[in-house]
Amino acid sequence: MTKAPISLQDLRRRIDRQATSEQAPRFWGLLGPVATRATRAEAYHQAKRNGGAPGLDGPTFGDIEAGGVERFLADIRAAW
């Protein structure tokens, strides 16, 4: 099992605490930490290590790497 950087582990703990402590949790304050480049890059690498399937729009890891991973991560951020 690959261990995520401590900042991602802290983020996951905060999300879990928020979700279990409130009747109707609100997560609007989490977009900033989730949208960081480090978080997006780690999510990409974890999905690749786990053999993730192509997304709904169809690109494979090969397609993404052909166009550049950094560009892909920037495009994800721009879409928010």
N, CA, C and O of each residue as an XYZ file, in Angstrom:
320
protein
N       0.846     -1.185      0.000
C       0.000      0.000      0.000
C       0.885      1.239      0.000
O       1.830      1.338      0.782
N       0.577      2.165     -0.866
C       1.340      3.400     -0.963
C       0.770      4.405      0.022
O      -0.444      4.583      0.118
N       1.647      5.048      0.737
C       1.215      6.025      1.734
C       1.205      7.418      1.123
O       2.196      7.842      0.527
N       0.098      8.130      1.264
C      -0.038      9.479      0.712
C       0.788     10.458      1.539
O       1.046     10.215      2.718
N       1.202     11.558      0.926
C       1.903     12.590      1.695
C       1.058     13.026      2.886
O      -0.171     12.987      2.828
N       1.706     13.433      3.946
C       1.000     13.754      5.189
C      -0.080     14.797      4.984
O      -1.124     14.721      5.632
N       0.130     15.766      4.110
C      -0.888     16.790      3.901
C      -2.180     16.178      3.340
O      -3.275     16.617      3.692
N      -2.058     15.183      2.483
C      -3.254     14.515      1.964
C      -3.919     13.678      3.047
O      -5.146     13.597      3.111
N      -3.112     13.059      3.893
C      -3.691     12.286      4.985
C      -4.456     13.201      5.930
O      -5.546     12.855      6.387
N      -3.888     14.370      6.224
C      -4.590     15.332      7.084
C      -5.893     15.784      6.443
O      -6.910     15.906      7.126
N      -5.874     16.033      5.145
C      -7.082     16.443      4.437
C      -8.156     15.360      4.535
O      -9.322     15.660      4.791
N      -7.766     14.118      4.333
C      -8.727     13.015      4.436
C      -9.313     12.917      5.835
O     -10.510     12.675      5.991
N      -8.478     13.103      6.857
C      -8.971     13.062      8.241
C      -9.975     14.190      8.496
O     -11.006     13.979      9.135
N      -9.662     15.396      7.989
C     -10.589     16.519      8.183
C     -11.920     16.266      7.496
O     -12.975     16.573      8.051
N     -11.877     15.706      6.292
C     -13.121     15.395      5.585
C     -13.919     14.368      6.370
O     -15.134     14.504      6.515
N     -13.253     13.346      6.874
C     -13.937     12.314      7.645
C     -14.555     12.893      8.912
O     -15.711     12.605      9.224
N     -13.797     13.706      9.642
C     -14.340     14.323     10.863
C     -15.552     15.194     10.544
O     -16.556     15.158     11.255
N     -15.450     15.977      9.470
C     -16.559     16.850      9.074
C     -17.796     16.031      8.720
O     -18.910     16.366      9.122
N     -17.590     14.960      7.969
C     -18.717     14.146      7.508
C     -19.401     13.417      8.657
O     -20.615     13.215      8.620
N     -18.658     13.024      9.659
C     -19.253     12.246     10.751
C     -19.719     13.105     11.914
O     -20.447     12.617     12.777
N     -19.318     14.372     11.961
C     -19.670     15.200     13.111
C     -20.930     16.042     12.912
O     -21.499     16.527     13.890
N     -21.368     16.223     11.693
C     -22.529     17.074     11.436
C     -23.663     16.283     10.801
O     -23.448     15.342     10.037
N     -24.870     16.695     11.142
C     -26.051     16.061     10.559
C     -26.091     16.251      9.042
O     -26.336     15.307      8.291
N     -25.847     17.479      8.609
C     -25.833     17.803      7.176
C     -24.512     18.511      6.869
O     -24.470     19.740      6.814
N     -23.434     17.748      6.668
C     -22.125     18.376      6.467
C     -22.047     19.219      5.202
O     -22.652     18.897      4.180
N     -21.288     20.303      5.295
C     -21.046     21.176      4.152
C     -19.547     21.176      3.884
O     -18.743     21.322      4.804
N     -19.185     21.013      2.636
C     -17.784     20.871      2.284
C     -17.264     21.993      1.405
O     -16.248     21.814      0.733
N     -17.915     23.128      1.385
C     -17.507     24.200      0.491
C     -16.091     24.688      0.788
O     -15.416     25.171     -0.122
N     -15.628     24.582      2.009
C     -14.299     25.059      2.377
C     -13.175     24.130      1.950
O     -12.005     24.463      2.136
N     -13.493     22.989      1.390
C     -12.470     22.018      1.019
C     -11.992     22.149     -0.417
O     -11.026     21.488     -0.797
N     -12.631     22.971     -1.216
C     -12.230     23.085     -2.619
C     -10.788     23.550     -2.757
O     -10.053     23.030     -3.596
N     -10.374     24.508     -1.957
C      -8.999     25.000     -2.026
C      -7.970     23.904     -1.814
O      -7.109     23.708     -2.671
N      -8.029     23.174     -0.687
C      -7.053     22.101     -0.474
C      -7.146     20.981     -1.510
O      -6.122     20.418     -1.897
N      -8.339     20.655     -1.958
C      -8.499     19.584     -2.942
C      -7.955     20.018     -4.298
O      -7.464     19.192     -5.068
N      -8.043     21.293     -4.584
C      -7.652     21.792     -5.897
C      -6.160     22.066     -6.036
O      -5.721     22.495     -7.103
N      -5.368     21.835     -4.998
C      -3.940     22.120     -5.114
C      -3.288     21.205     -6.141
O      -3.762     20.098     -6.396
N      -2.211     21.676     -6.716
C      -1.496     20.904     -7.719
C      -0.993     19.591     -7.128
O      -1.058     18.551     -7.784
N      -0.492     19.632     -5.895
C       0.032     18.420     -5.251
C      -1.057     17.368     -5.076
O      -0.809     16.179     -5.279
N      -2.248     17.791     -4.705
C      -3.358     16.856     -4.515
C      -3.773     16.246     -5.843
O      -3.986     15.037     -5.934
N      -3.889     17.080     -6.879
C      -4.259     16.561     -8.197
C      -3.202     15.606     -8.735
O      -3.536     14.569     -9.309
N      -1.925     15.949     -8.551
C      -0.846     15.092     -9.032
C      -0.841     13.760     -8.290
O      -0.672     12.708     -8.908
N      -1.022     13.794     -6.982
C      -1.044     12.548     -6.206
C      -2.236     11.687     -6.611
O      -2.106     10.468     -6.715
N      -3.390     12.301     -6.840
C      -4.566     11.540     -7.278
C      -4.300     10.882     -8.630
O      -4.679      9.732     -8.851
N      -3.655     11.603     -9.522
C      -3.313     11.051    -10.840
C      -2.392      9.844    -10.682
O      -2.632      8.791    -11.271
N      -1.340     10.003     -9.884
C      -0.366      8.914     -9.719
C      -0.977      7.705     -9.011
O      -0.648      6.566     -9.339
N      -1.859      7.943     -8.049
C      -2.527      6.819     -7.382
C      -3.440      6.082     -8.352
O      -3.479      4.852     -8.353
N      -4.171      6.819     -9.173
C      -5.056      6.184    -10.155
C      -4.243      5.371    -11.159
O      -4.646      4.274    -11.548
N      -3.113      5.905    -11.569
C      -2.268      5.188    -12.526
C      -1.691      3.924    -11.888
O      -1.690      2.866    -12.519
N      -1.205      4.014    -10.658
C      -0.667      2.845     -9.958
C      -1.727      1.765     -9.778
O      -1.426      0.573     -9.832
N      -2.964      2.191     -9.566
C      -4.056      1.247     -9.341
C      -4.652      0.719    -10.637
O      -5.610     -0.053    -10.604
N      -4.100      1.123    -11.777
C      -4.612      0.653    -13.060
C      -5.976      1.223    -13.390
O      -6.825      0.526    -13.946
N      -6.197      2.491    -13.050
C      -7.482      3.142    -13.280
C      -7.945      3.071    -14.721
O      -7.134      3.091    -15.647
N      -9.225      2.988    -14.901
C      -9.837      2.912    -16.234
C      -9.927      4.310    -16.844
O      -9.865      5.305    -16.121
N     -10.071      4.391    -18.160
C     -10.253      5.708    -18.794
C     -11.480      6.422    -18.217
O     -12.438      5.785    -17.782
N     -11.428      7.741    -18.223
C     -12.543      8.529    -17.713
C     -13.731      8.507    -18.650
O     -13.700      7.874    -19.705
N     -14.771      9.203    -18.252
C     -15.985      9.259    -19.067
C     -15.730      9.839    -20.448
O     -16.387      9.466    -21.420
N     -14.765     10.760    -20.527
C     -14.467     11.358    -21.824
C     -13.483     10.522    -22.638
O     -13.146     10.898    -23.761
N     -13.012      9.388    -22.093
C     -12.258      8.420    -22.861
C     -10.749      8.419    -22.841
O     -10.167      7.421    -23.265
N     -10.045      9.480    -22.372
C      -8.585      9.433    -22.464
C      -7.976      8.388    -21.531
O      -8.420      8.202    -20.398
N      -6.953      7.717    -22.040
C      -6.223      6.744    -21.244
C      -4.999      7.442    -20.644
O      -4.724      8.599    -20.961
N      -4.273      6.741    -19.784
C      -3.048      7.319    -19.231
C      -2.049      7.610    -20.352
O      -1.321      8.601    -20.290
N      -2.011      6.761    -21.364
C      -1.136      7.002    -22.513
C      -1.493      8.288    -23.233
O      -0.614      9.059    -23.617
N      -2.798      8.520    -23.417
C      -3.254      9.755    -24.065
C      -2.853     10.982    -23.244
O      -2.390     11.986    -23.785
N      -3.039     10.878    -21.940
C      -2.715     12.006    -21.053
C      -1.221     12.295    -21.099
O      -0.808     13.450    -21.206
N      -0.409     11.234    -21.018
C       1.035     11.430    -21.023
C       1.540     11.944    -22.365
O       2.529     12.676    -22.411
N       0.879     11.575    -23.454
C       1.261     12.089    -24.771
C       1.033     13.598    -24.853
O       1.804     14.313    -25.494
N      -0.025     14.077    -24.206
C      -0.320     15.508    -24.203
C       0.354     16.260    -23.073
O       0.355     17.491    -23.060
N       0.925     15.536    -22.127
C       1.609     16.159    -20.983
C       0.765     16.094    -19.723
O      -0.357     16.597    -19.679
N       1.323     15.469    -18.709
C       0.608     15.330    -17.434
C       0.370     16.696    -16.802
O      -0.715     16.961    -16.284
N       1.382     17.570    -16.842
C       1.226     18.900    -16.237
C       0.093     19.678    -16.897
O      -0.680     20.356    -16.221
N       0.003     19.577    -18.193
C      -1.087     20.263    -18.909
C      -2.432     19.687    -18.501
O      -3.394     20.426    -18.295
N      -2.497     18.360    -18.386
C      -3.726     17.696    -17.959
C      -4.156     18.182    -16.572
O      -5.327     18.496    -16.358
N      -3.208     18.245    -15.634
C      -3.524     18.687    -14.281
C      -3.969     20.147    -14.273
O      -4.874     20.520    -13.526
N      -3.330     20.973    -15.105
C      -3.723     22.382    -15.206
C      -5.125     22.508    -15.810
O      -5.909     23.356    -15.382
N      -5.439     21.680    -16.787
C      -6.764     21.714    -17.404
C      -7.855     21.328    -16.402
O      -8.951     21.888    -16.416
N      -7.540     20.369    -15.537
C      -8.510     19.971    -14.509
C      -8.802     21.157    -13.604
O      -9.960     21.445    -13.301
N      -7.750     21.844    -13.173
C      -7.915     22.998    -12.291
C      -8.710     24.103    -12.989
O      -9.577     24.730    -12.381
N      -8.414     24.333    -14.248
C      -9.109     25.386    -15.000
C     -10.584     25.077    -15.170
O     -11.403     25.990    -15.284
N     -10.929     23.801    -15.189
C     -12.330     23.403    -15.356
C     -13.173     23.724    -14.125
O     -14.399     23.778    -14.228
N     -12.550     23.940    -12.957
C     -13.284     24.279    -11.736
C     -13.593     25.721    -11.741
O     -14.210     26.224    -10.802
